Structures are given as C-alpha cells and as structure tokens.
Amino acid sequence: MEAYRQEIIVGAVAVYMIFCVLTGLWAMKRTKNSSDFFIAGRSLGPIVVSLALFSSTLSGFGFVGGPGLVYSIGVSAFWMVVISSSGYALGFFLVAKRIRMIAELRNCISLPDIVAARYNSEAVRFLIAVTIVLGVMGYLATQILAMAVVMQAIMSGTVMFADIGLLACVVISSAVLIFYCVTGGIIASVYTDVVQGAIMMIAGCLILFTAMSVFDGGIQEATSIILADDTESMMPFGAAGIMASLGWFFVFGLGLAGQPHLVTKMMMNKNISDNRRILPMSLFGYIMAALLWISIGVIMRAAVIDGVVPALTLPDDAASVFLSFFTNPLLAGIVFAGLFAAIMSTSDAFLNIGTAAIIHDIPKAIRGHSIKNELFWARIVTVLLAIVAASFALYSHYKDATLVAILGAFGWATFAASIFPVLAIGLNWKGATAMGAITAIVAALLINFVVQLAGLVLPYGISGGLVSFVTSLVLFIGVSLITQRPELAADMEAVLDI
C-alpha cells in the first residue's frame, strides 16, 4: 500500500471532487429562485446548518496555516482555537435569533439586506456590500491558490501527472468549485459542507490518535521536548506574547459574529428554535476538527527538535511532512480530501455572498432595486467572480506576491471590525444609528488598508486588525450617542424588544 501512497491520495481527492459535481447537479433541481440560490429558501435543518457553519470557519488555514502556527509560536496558537470556540456562543447569543427573524419579516436574502432593514439606510447597505466584495476577492484568491498548490504537490508525485503545472491545477480546482456553485448555489454549498464537516471531524480524530503514537510518551513527551528546547513557546501565552494572544479575543472571538459567510448561514435554518441545537453541534464539530491543527503542530515541532524528521523549510510544511512520515496512505488520503473540503467550504461560501453583494445589494443601494432575473445573473457573476479571483491568484504567484496580500487585508480582521459593531451591537441596541454604522465601516476599511499598504509594524505585537476593531467599536458607539436616535419601524422595534 505504501508504494501507492500518492495514487491513493489522488484517488481520495478525485472522489471528493466527483461528489461535489454530483451534488451540484442534484441541488440544481432545488434551486428555483434567488432566495434558494443565496439562502436555501430558509429551509435547512439543524444538522445541515451546524456542519455548514463550522466547516466554513476552518478553511485551508486550519489544515495548513494552523499547524504551522503551532509549530512556530507554540501555545499562542492554541488561543485562536479557544477564543474562536467562545466566539460561536457569543455570535449565536448576539446575532442568530434576530437575524433570522428580520430575514423572514423583510424577505432578506443577504447580510446587506439585514443592515439596510435595521438602519433604514441604503448607504449602510452599500458600504457593507463593498466590504464584502473586497474581502471576498482576497479570500477567494488565496483559497484558489492554496487549492492549486496542494493539488500540484499531490499530482506531481504520480507518474501520470509528474509534469502538471500550476495553471492546470488552478483550472481543474476552480472548474469544480464553479460548477457546483453555479448549478446549485448555496444549496449545493451547504450540502457539500455536510460531507466536508464530517471529513474534517474524522480527520481530526484520526490524526490525534496518530500523533499520540509518534512518541512513546504521547503528546506529554512531545510537549516536554519542546519545553526543554524553547520554554517560552510552551508558556501560557506562547512565543507571540500576551498582547497578541489576548488581541485574538477581539479578532477571533467577538469578530466571529462579524464574518458574513458565517452569519449569513444563521438566516438559513427552517425554525428559529433550531438554534438551541445548531450551536452545540457547530461547536463540537469545530473542536473535533481543530484537534488536527493542534496535534500536528506540537508533534512536528518535537519531532524536528528530537531529530526524528529534518527541519522544515517553512512552518506551513508541518501538515504535509507529518502525513508523509507518520500516517498510512489511507489516512493521508482522508486528510488531503479534508484539506480540499476545508478550502472549498470557505471558497464556495465567499463566492456566494460576493455574488449576492454584486448583483443584489450594490444595484439596490444605487438604483433602489436589484437587477431583473437575479437567478440568471447570479450564475453568470459567480463564474466571473471565480475567474477574476483565480486570475489574481495566478498573477500574484508569478508576478506580484503583494497583490493577494493587499486584497487579503480585507479578510477576517476587516470583516470583524466593519461588521461586528454594525450587526452584533446594532441588533441589540436601539440607539445605534446609521451615521454610527457608516463611520465605523469607513474607519475599519481605511485602517486595515493603510496598515497593509504601508507595511506598518505596531509595537508590543499589536495587530492592525485589533486597532481597526477597537477604533471601529469606539466610533460606532460614540457617533451613535451624539447623533439623533432613529425612529425604528414597528417590526424592527418588536424584533429588538425580544
């Protein structure tokens, strides 16, 4: 079996991609209008929503960047997992119930629809839609590039595809992504998320057991080896320090309630009461999948220190080297399929909300109404958006490595800073005003963009995302307090009273 390791891995990834194509064909029959395409007609059960929620959180970062961070900075990376877990609870408490109620009362199909209804402001709708489009371009470009690089690494290890190029891998992976997103919209996305989430949980458990068997003393021996070599990395706040670790509370804890690809899924459940089951199931799935993140990073750091494996060229190589050295081919195939599942899960979610912003929200904010035949144009724009993102990814890889980085500045931190105050606080405070929302969004975009373009390094390990989040939060509350309190529509008043 070991002699066919690469073929088994390629086969596992191929089976997963075939499943995505078949799901797209099945979902196409259930996609009758734009509501089905963007929010699945608000008809999904709790299991589907919970798996879709957590699998969209763990992109390629969780399977590649996560272990690399643990390898580099030790316990500091653990804080992301712990804080993100608490973020699920906070997000559901602040957002889930009211966003679902407003979606039904006002027939909303997107996050900008929700904020426009809450603030009675097309300017707020426009700014949130622009934020989403900018962030989506960065996310999609990085995810497509990640898919292509991993696919090239896998396929080039076989005799048949030894000379496959990155361009061919971008085309193959993007074609599968586009096909099931175009044919089935969010319905195809969430049902592939169900399988994606299951693969992630299984991979997390199996990798944990494998990691525990690398050293005779298991994880405890591995941590002892790291502690003896680098005490700081195994201290409570790790090598990144206390400010960076606690700063992640704002970005990954509070900020989770500001991620459009996650909160949009809170509009899709059939019954509001299902939230009681969706939250614990999503949280459980996330923690199970995060076992891979933590266990690989710890074991690989200890294995390098102990001389079991050679030093890594890059920290992000931790996962691939672990799979090559310590797992059997079948498990490696499952994990690589899980990696593609994680990347595609996030990619399809962003592709969907980006399309909604372009063909539904921006036209509605400018012209007062969305374009006609939304379902047709949604499919056209989905294709175009994916092609543009893939082009950015290729250009960045070959010509300008900073392009995707600049677009990526409008990623998780910018979504958190721009959307969390406007949505999470705005749905719980009647005094929040449209001017407060506009000020907060503009400030968050400017700070993140300037920090990224100027390459600013802030003191004490403070991130630009933390500065933009705190600034946005303060401005939102401050401007709302000094501007005239709005008169809410009767239905919005009733929702906020609940």
N, C-alpha and C positions, 0 to 999 in steps of 0.2 A: 504493500500500500504506500509506503514511504516513497517508492520510486515514481509514483504517480501523484505526488503532492500537488503540483501546480495544476495538473489536469482536473483533479478533484475540486480545487478551489475555483477554477474557471467554470466548472460544471455547476457548482453551487450558486455562483453569481448569475450564470445564464438562466438557471431555473427560476431564480427570483425575478429576473427581468421579464421572462415569459409570463410569469404570474401577473406582473404589472400591466402588461399588454392585454391579457385576458380580462383583467379587472376593468380596464378602461372600456373594453367592448361591452361588458355586462352593464357598467354604470351608464353608458350612453343611452340605453333604453329607459333609464330612470330620470334622465336629465331633460326636462321638458321646457324649462324657462330659466331666466337669470337667477331667480331665487334658488332653484335646485342647483345651478352651476356654482353659486357663491356660498350658500349656507345650507345646502342639502335640504331645503324646504323646512327647516327646523323640525326634523322628523327622526333624529337619531336616538338610539338607546344609550343607556349609561355606560355599557361596556365599550361600545364603539367610541364614544366621546372621550372616555378616560384614557384609552390607549392612544387615540389621536393626539390628545393633549400632551402627554408626557413624551411620546416619540418625536413630536415636533420640537421639543426642548433640546433633546440630545441630537445635535447634528453631527457632522464629521468631527467637530471639536471634541465631543465626548469620547469618541473612539480613537482619535489620533492626538489632538491637542491636549486632552485631559491627562492621559498617561505621561505625555511629555512634560506637562507642568509639574506633576508629582515627582517625576524624575529630576527636574531642575530645582524646584523650590520646596519640595517636601510637604510638610503639614499645611503650609499656606494654601495649597490647592484643595485640601480637604474642606476648607471653609466655604468654597464655592458650592460643594455638594450639600453641606449642612444648611447654608443660608438659602440656597435655591429650594430646598425642601420646605423650609418655613415660608418661603415666598408663595408656594402653592396655596397654603392655608390662608395667607393674607390676601392673595388675589381673589380667591373664592369669596372670602368674607366681604371684601370691598366692592367687588365688581359683578360676580356671576349672576346673582339674583336680579339685580336691577337692569343689567344689560340685556338679559333675556326678556324681561317684561317690556322694556322700551322697544326692542326688536319686534315684538308682536303687536304692540299698540300702534306703532308708526310704520309697520311693514318695512323695517330696515334690513338691508342686505349687506351692510358693510360697517366698519368702525366709524368712518367719517359720517355716515348716516346717523349713528348714535349721538355723536357730539354735536352735530348740527341740530338735532332734535332737542338735546339738553340745553344748549345755549341760544337756540333760535338764531343762529349765525352762520351764514354761508362762508364768511371769512375763516371761521374756525374749521369748517369742513375742508376748505381749500388747503389750509396750512397742514392739517393732519394728512390729507391725501398726498401733498407734495413730500412731506416727511416720509411717508410710506414708500413712495416711488423711489426716492433717493436711497433709502435704506435697502430696499429690495434689490436694487442694482448691485450694490456692494455684496450683499449676501449671496445672490444668485451667481455672480461671477466667481466668488471664492468657492462656492459649493460645486459648481460645474468643473472648475479647475481641479478641485480635490478628487472628484469622481474620475476625471480623465487620468490624473497622475496615478491613482491607485489601480485603475484598470490597466494602464500601460505596464505597471510593475508586475501585475499578476499575469497578463497575457504574454509578455515578453519572455517569461520563464518557460514557455512551452515551445516545442519545435515548430509547430504550425504558425504561431504568431510572434516568432522571435524578433522580427523586424518591424512590428507595428509601431506607428508614430503617434505622437500626442494628438495631432489633428484628428486622426481616425478615431481615437478613443473619445475625444470631445463629441464628435458626430454621433457615435454609437450611443453613448450615455445620454446625450441631450435628446436624441430621437426617441428613446424610450420614455424619458421624462415628459417630453412634449406630447407624445401620443396619448398617454393615459390622462394627462391634464386636460388636453383639448377634447377628447371624446367624452370623458365622464366628469370633468370639473371637480368640485370639492367632494362629490360622492365617491369618485374613484380614489381621490386622495385619502379620504378618511378610512375607506375600507382596505386600502393598501397599508395605511397606518396601523390597522389592527394586526396584520401579519408582521409588519415592521416592529411594532411594540413587543409582540411575542418573541420574535427572534432576538431582540435586544435583551429581554429578561433571561431567556435561556442562555445566551452567550455570556451574560454577566455571571450567572451561577456557575457555569462550566469553567469559565476562566478562573473564578475564585478558587475552585477545588484544584485546578491545575496549578495555580500559583502556590497554593499551600503545600504542594508536593515537591516543589523545586528544592527547598532546603529541608533537612530532616526536622528541624525545629519549627517549620512552617513560617508564617508571617512574623511571629515573635522573633525568630532567629534573624530574619531579614532586617527587621527594624533595629535589632541590636547591632548588626553590621554597619548600618547607616549611621547610627548614633555614635559608634566608636570613630567613624571617619569624619563626620560632619555633625557635630552636636546641634548647631543652630537650626539645621533643616528639620530636625525632629522635635524642636521645642514647640510650645503651643501655637505660635504664630508663624513658624517656619522661617525660611530664608528671606521671604518678601517683607517681613516685618508687620508690626501691629496695625499701622495705618492702612497698608494695602489690604490686609485681611479683613479689617473692620469696614473699610471702604466698600468691599464687595456686598455688604449688607444693603447699601443703597442701590447698587447696580443690579445685583442678582436676587436680592430679597424683595425690597419694595419694587424694583424695576421689572420683576416678572409680570406684575399687573399692568405694565405698560407695553408689553410685547404684542403687536397687532395680530401675529399669526396664532397666538395663544388665546387672547381674549375673544377673538372672532369665533373660535370654536365653542366658547361659552354661550353663543347665541343659537347653537345648532341642536341642543337636546330637545326632545319632544315634550317633556314635562319639567317644570321648574323644580319640583320636588326631587328629581333625579340627582340634583347637586349633592345631596347627602351621601350618595354612593359614588359619584364621579370623583370627588375629592380624595377619599381614602384609596380608591383604586389607582388613580393617577399618581399619587404619592408613593404607593407601594411599587408600581412599575418603574418609576424614576429611580428609586433607591436600589432596586434589583439591577437595573442596567448600569448604575453608577459603580457597582462592585467591580466591573471591568476596568473602569477609569482608575480606581484607587489601587487595586491589586497588581495590575501590570506595572504601574509606575514604581511602586515600592519594590517589587521583586527585581525589576530590571536595574534599579539603582544599586541594590545589594549585590546582584549578580556581577555587575561591572566592577564594583569595589573588590569583590572576592575573587575576581579573575575567572569566573565561570564563562563569561562571554566577553568579547573585546569591547572597548569603549565605543560608544555611539558617536557617529558623525554629527547627528542632530538629535536633540531630545525627542522630536516628533517621530523618530525611528523606533521608539521604545515598543510600540504595539507590534509592528511588523517583525522586528527581531525576536520578540517574545514568541510570536506564532511560529517562526522558523525553527527556534531552538527547543521549545518546551511543549508544543502541542502536537497531537496526532493530526494527520491530514483532514479527517472528517471534521474535527473541531475547528481547525483553521478555516475550512470552507464555510462553516456556520458563522464564524466571527466575521469573515470578509463579507459574507452576504449581509450580516448585521451592519457592517460599516456602510455598505451601499444603501441599505434600508434607512439608516440614520441620515445620510446625506440627502437622499431623495425625499424623505419625510419632511425635512425642513425646506428643501427646494420647492416641492410642489405647493406647500403652504404659502410661501412667499410669492410664488408665481401667481397664485390665485388672488391674493389680496392686492398685489401690484396691478393686476389686470382690472380688478374692481375699481381701484383708485383712478385708473386712466380712462376707462370707458363709462363709468357710472358717476364718480364723485367730482372729478375736476370739471367735466362738462356741466354737471348740475350746479356747481358753485358759480361758474362763469355765466351760463346761459339760463339758469333757473330750472332746467330739466335735463335729464340724461338723454343719451342718443337713442334713436329708434332701433328696434331689433337687437336688443342688448345681447341675447344669447349668441347670435351670429358673430357680432363684433367681439364678444368676449373670447371666442375661439380664435379669431384672427389675431387679436392683440396678444393672446397667450403665446402663440407661435413667434410673433415678432419680438416680444419681450425676452423670451428664452434665447433667440438668435442674437439679439443685441448683447445680452449678458455673456453668452458664450464667446462673442467677438471680443468683448472687453477682457475676458479671461485669457484668451489666446494672445491678444496684443500685450497685455501686462506680462505674460510669461516670456514672450520673445523680445519685446521692445522696451517696455517701461514698467518695471516692477512696482512703481509707486502708484500706478493708476488704481488697481484694485484696493490698495491700502487706503487711498483717499476716499474712494467710494465706501469702503468698509468703515470709515469714520462715522458714517450714518448707520451704524449697526445697533447692537444690543444697547449700548450706553445711550445713544441718541434717542432711540425709541423710549427707553426708560425715562430720560429727562424730559422729552417732549410730550409723552402721552400719559405717564403716571399721574401728574398733578391734574391734568385736564379731565382724565377719565375717573381714576380711582377716588380722588378727593371730590371732583365735581359731581359725582353720583351720590355723594354722601354729605354734601354741604350746599344748602340752598343759596348761600351768599356768594358762591363762585360766579364770576361774571365773564362775559365774552372777552372783554378787554384784558382781564387777567389771563385768560387762556391764550390769547394772541401773543401777549408779551412773553409768557413762559415758553411757548413753542419757538418763537423767533430767537430768544436768548439761547435756548438749548442748541439750536442748529448752528448759530454763529460761533458759540464757544467751541463745540466739537470740531467744526470745520477749521477754525483758526488754529486750534491746538494741533490738529493733524497736518495742516499745510505748513505751519511754521516749525513743526517738529519740536515743540516745546517739551522740556523735561521739568516737571514740577518737583519741588522739594519734598522730602520725607516720604517718597514713594507714592504721593497723592496722584491719582489718575485724572486726566481731563474729564472722563465720564463722571467722576464724583463731583468735580467742580461744577459741571454743567447741571447735574441733577440737583444739587443743593441750591444753586443760583435760580434755576427754573422754579423750584418749590417755593423759595422765598418770594420771588417776583409774583408768582401766581397768587399766593395768599395776600401779599402786600397790596398789589394793584386791585385785587377783588375787594379788599377792605376799604379802599379810598374811592372806588367808583360806585356809581349808583346801583343798588341791589335790583336785579331784574325782576319783572313780573313773570312768573312761570305760568305756562299753560296748565289748565286744570289736571290733565292727565300726568304731566311731569311732576306737578305738586303732589299728586297722590302717590306716584312711584317713590319719590324722595321721602315721603312720610312713612313708608313701610319699613 
